[in-house]
């Protein structure tokens, strides 16, 4: 399958709708084929020796024709050493990427009928962890900071800064490039917000 990596196209490189998503990824084998296509678009490349060429063996892994090492397409990825089927993982990724207001572990557990809240939470945590960019630059120059509480109206609380069960979120923007977002737990002194995200 030919593809332009710089300009992926909906319906060709990724599904455009939930219906298309389900038709593409209805079985674990389809998910593995897609990961294979993403990871090795020009064919298998051994991560151990860098050699190209190999074949898929009975357990779904690739065997390098050069060094003989077996490698799963999921090795070193978000899906490495998973117990949950890939179809469920792909659904979680779809929900995570398409939810306008974010996605909670409880909603993932209910929607996808995952056995436990802990499993749904762990999946979302793992997904969020791989999206973090280590070594990201610190904010510099002119930085603007503001905070707000996120959460709905709560009975018995007077407005203003009454926290209740709401989450405190601070936003820091580098004016020149518009980078940066940081959540904090204490809005007492704005100087306590570190410029490290």
Secondary structure, 3 states (H helix, E strand, C coil): CCCCCCCCCECCCECCCHHHHHHHCCCHHHHHHHHHHHHCCCCCECCCCCCECEEECCCCCEEECCCCCEECCCCCCCCCCCCCCHHHHHHHHHHHHHCCCCCCHHHHHHHHCCCCHHHHHHHHHHHHHHHCCCCCCCCCCCEEEEEEEECCCCCCCCCCCCCCCCEEEEEEEECCCCCCCECCCCCCCHHHCCCCC
